Amino acid sequence: MTALGLSGCASNDYPTSSVANANTTISSGYAVAAGDNLKVTVFDEPSLTGEFLIDSAGNLAMPLIEKVPVAGRNPNEVAGLISSQLKAGGYVLDPKVSVEVLAYRPVYVLGEVAQPGEYPYSPDLTFFQAIAKAGGFTPRANKTMVVLQRSAWSTPRTIKLTDEPLIIAPGDTVIIEESFL
């Protein structure tokens, strides 16, 4: 099985990226996105506290306030937005808000692995940990190159693996192609 199904072309047709470059796209901290499940706590306001899913448009809907556009922001920024909207609406005079990510978007591991599929993301997940979740490489797997699709990229990229660990982000699709050696 190869990665041909992604867009009809093999990995040599994708732009290449280094492990270091791939890692820098996620080094700025976690940004929430559609599919994340957040726990929002508004202190001393139990009716406003709860678990909320970010919708496909990247919005968070809560009682009393309109949909808040949160995609691309870190949890502290989300808390600030919610606090501002609660205060601006006159609902809470001095809101104290905290936001915690309860469930991240899953990662997808496809191609030459024992069990391709969707896997839960855990913070600081590396490429080899993701492969381990998928049951390891098959005997035909290319263990020196990977095709990675990251939500921040418009197209998948081929990455030559090095000694530097490749960090996997929530929502990433990792494709292990067949080795032709």
VEXRO-610014 format. One line per field, with one value per residue (C-alpha): residue number from 1; residue in three letters; x, y negated, z. Coordinates in steps of 0.02 Angstrom, whole numbers. Example, Ala and Ser with C-alpha at 12.3 -4.5 7.8 and 13.67 -1.06 7.14 Angstrom:
<pts>
resi = c(1 | 2)
resn = c(ALA | SER)
X = c(615 | 684)
Y = c(225 | 53)
Z = c(390 | 357)
</pts>
This chain:
<pts>
resi = c(1 | 2 | 3 | 4 | 5 | 6 | 7 | 8 | 9 | 10 | 11 | 12 | 13 | 14 | 15 | 16 | 17 | 18 | 19 | 20 | 21 | 22 | 23 | 24 | 25 | 26 | 27 | 28 | 29 | 30 | 31 | 32 | 33 | 34 | 35 | 36 | 37 | 38 | 39 | 40 | 41 | 42 | 43 | 44 | 45 | 46 | 47 | 48 | 49 | 50 | 51 | 52 | 53 | 54 | 55 | 56 | 57 | 58 | 59 | 60 | 61 | 62 | 63 | 64 | 65 | 66 | 67 | 68 | 69 | 70 | 71 | 72 | 73 | 74 | 75 | 76 | 77 | 78 | 79 | 80 | 81 | 82 | 83 | 84 | 85 | 86 | 87 | 88 | 89 | 90 | 91 | 92 | 93 | 94 | 95 | 96 | 97 | 98 | 99 | 100 | 101 | 102 | 103 | 104 | 105 | 106 | 107 | 108 | 109 | 110 | 111 | 112 | 113 | 114 | 115 | 116 | 117 | 118 | 119 | 120 | 121 | 122 | 123 | 124 | 125 | 126 | 127 | 128 | 129 | 130 | 131 | 132 | 133 | 134 | 135 | 136 | 137 | 138 | 139 | 140 | 141 | 142 | 143 | 144 | 145 | 146 | 147 | 148 | 149 | 150 | 151 | 152 | 153 | 154 | 155 | 156 | 157 | 158 | 159 | 160 | 161 | 162 | 163 | 164 | 165 | 166 | 167 | 168 | 169 | 170 | 171 | 172 | 173 | 174 | 175 | 176 | 177 | 178 | 179 | 180 | 181)
resn = c(MET | THR | ALA | LEU | GLY | LEU | SER | GLY | CYS | ALA | SER | ASN | ASP | TYR | PRO | THR | SER | SER | VAL | ALA | ASN | ALA | ASN | THR | THR | ILE | SER | SER | GLY | TYR | ALA | VAL | ALA | ALA | GLY | ASP | ASN | LEU | LYS | VAL | THR | VAL | PHE | ASP | GLU | PRO | SER | LEU | THR | GLY | GLU | PHE | LEU | ILE | ASP | SER | ALA | GLY | ASN | LEU | ALA | MET | PRO | LEU | ILE | GLU | LYS | VAL | PRO | VAL | ALA | GLY | ARG | ASN | PRO | ASN | GLU | VAL | ALA | GLY | LEU | ILE | SER | SER | GLN | LEU | LYS | ALA | GLY | GLY | TYR | VAL | LEU | ASP | PRO | LYS | VAL | SER | VAL | GLU | VAL | LEU | ALA | TYR | ARG | PRO | VAL | TYR | VAL | LEU | GLY | GLU | VAL | ALA | GLN | PRO | GLY | GLU | TYR | PRO | TYR | SER | PRO | ASP | LEU | THR | PHE | PHE | GLN | ALA | ILE | ALA | LYS | ALA | GLY | GLY | PHE | THR | PRO | ARG | ALA | ASN | LYS | THR | MET | VAL | VAL | LEU | GLN | ARG | SER | ALA | TRP | SER | THR | PRO | ARG | THR | ILE | LYS | LEU | THR | ASP | GLU | PRO | LEU | ILE | ILE | ALA | PRO | GLY | ASP | THR | VAL | ILE | ILE | GLU | GLU | SER | PHE | LEU)
X = c(0 | 69 | 16 | -51 | -228 | -195 | -186 | -141 | 46 | 193 | 297 | 431 | 299 | 273 | 378 | 514 | 542 | 671 | 629 | 687 | 572 | 424 | 456 | 464 | 287 | 225 | 355 | 253 | 137 | -29 | -162 | -340 | -438 | -599 | -626 | -538 | -638 | -608 | -652 | -698 | -708 | -787 | -749 | -903 | -1015 | -1061 | -1193 | -1057 | -930 | -924 | -850 | -865 | -819 | -744 | -855 | -798 | -789 | -669 | -797 | -837 | -1019 | -1060 | -1214 | -1248 | -1114 | -1112 | -997 | -818 | -691 | -551 | -462 | -276 | -269 | -188 | -294 | -244 | -299 | -464 | -491 | -459 | -586 | -719 | -684 | -697 | -863 | -938 | -885 | -939 | -1111 | -1133 | -1157 | -1012 | -932 | -756 | -747 | -604 | -592 | -476 | -470 | -398 | -388 | -475 | -463 | -350 | -385 | -327 | -179 | -192 | -60 | -78 | 18 | 149 | 108 | 30 | -131 | -167 | -298 | -345 | -255 | -275 | -149 | -45 | 65 | 245 | 203 | 348 | 346 | 410 | 281 | 144 | 213 | 214 | 30 | -3 | 82 | 251 | 315 | 276 | 426 | 401 | 398 | 513 | 595 | 697 | 560 | 385 | 244 | 168 | 9 | -8 | -160 | -49 | 18 | -77 | -1 | 82 | 271 | 402 | 519 | 685 | 702 | 859 | 920 | 816 | 643 | 500 | 361 | 184 | 45 | -141 | -232 | -74 | -84 | 73 | 93 | 223 | 258 | 330 | 519 | 583 | 754)
Y = c(0 | -170 | -348 | -364 | -383 | -550 | -653 | -530 | -551 | -471 | -555 | -611 | -729 | -818 | -965 | -912 | -978 | -944 | -875 | -1040 | -1140 | -1026 | -1044 | -1235 | -1244 | -1180 | -1254 | -1410 | -1316 | -1229 | -1316 | -1251 | -1202 | -1120 | -954 | -998 | -972 | -1111 | -1126 | -1306 | -1355 | -1521 | -1536 | -1554 | -1530 | -1344 | -1375 | -1442 | -1307 | -1150 | -1052 | -1128 | -1063 | -1181 | -1172 | -1147 | -1336 | -1353 | -1430 | -1395 | -1415 | -1448 | -1502 | -1691 | -1738 | -1721 | -1601 | -1646 | -1622 | -1526 | -1426 | -1463 | -1533 | -1456 | -1410 | -1569 | -1678 | -1582 | -1616 | -1801 | -1808 | -1722 | -1836 | -1991 | -1935 | -1893 | -2062 | -2160 | -2080 | -2127 | -1946 | -1934 | -2090 | -2022 | -1851 | -1735 | -1607 | -1460 | -1346 | -1170 | -1053 | -891 | -799 | -842 | -807 | -630 | -586 | -471 | -343 | -264 | -154 | -25 | -2 | 149 | 60 | -97 | -210 | -352 | -367 | -482 | -623 | -647 | -799 | -786 | -640 | -591 | -504 | -339 | -344 | -368 | -219 | -116 | -159 | -91 | 75 | 36 | 40 | 179 | 268 | 165 | -5 | -146 | -189 | -337 | -447 | -495 | -592 | -712 | -813 | -951 | -1063 | -1218 | -1158 | -1169 | -1007 | -854 | -858 | -724 | -723 | -631 | -561 | -602 | -576 | -728 | -672 | -723 | -797 | -751 | -879 | -851 | -820 | -765 | -626 | -519 | -412 | -273 | -222 | -61 | -50 | -7 | 51)
Z = c(0 | -46 | -14 | -191 | -127 | -42 | -202 | -337 | -332 | -245 | -110 | -234 | -306 | -138 | -79 | 42 | 216 | 350 | 521 | 598 | 484 | 521 | 707 | 700 | 633 | 801 | 919 | 956 | 1073 | 1055 | 953 | 971 | 816 | 759 | 846 | 1009 | 1168 | 1296 | 1479 | 1516 | 1699 | 1747 | 1932 | 2044 | 1892 | 1881 | 1748 | 1631 | 1670 | 1563 | 1419 | 1246 | 1074 | 946 | 792 | 613 | 587 | 734 | 852 | 1033 | 1084 | 1266 | 1363 | 1361 | 1236 | 1048 | 960 | 999 | 856 | 943 | 807 | 802 | 979 | 1132 | 1284 | 1379 | 1232 | 1224 | 1410 | 1380 | 1238 | 1341 | 1488 | 1378 | 1303 | 1473 | 1541 | 1386 | 1391 | 1573 | 1622 | 1744 | 1820 | 1843 | 1757 | 1802 | 1662 | 1634 | 1482 | 1476 | 1326 | 1375 | 1209 | 1063 | 880 | 835 | 725 | 576 | 531 | 359 | 239 | 284 | 469 | 553 | 602 | 500 | 575 | 690 | 857 | 1006 | 1016 | 1172 | 1205 | 1142 | 1027 | 915 | 747 | 818 | 959 | 828 | 730 | 891 | 919 | 744 | 784 | 705 | 527 | 404 | 326 | 166 | 253 | 203 | 369 | 306 | 230 | 283 | 201 | 326 | 304 | 434 | 444 | 432 | 262 | 98 | 33 | 110 | 127 | 113 | 262 | 269 | 444 | 544 | 721 | 773 | 834 | 720 | 826 | 777 | 801 | 832 | 669 | 576 | 447 | 440 | 285 | 277 | 99 | 32 | 19 | -153 | -94)
</pts>
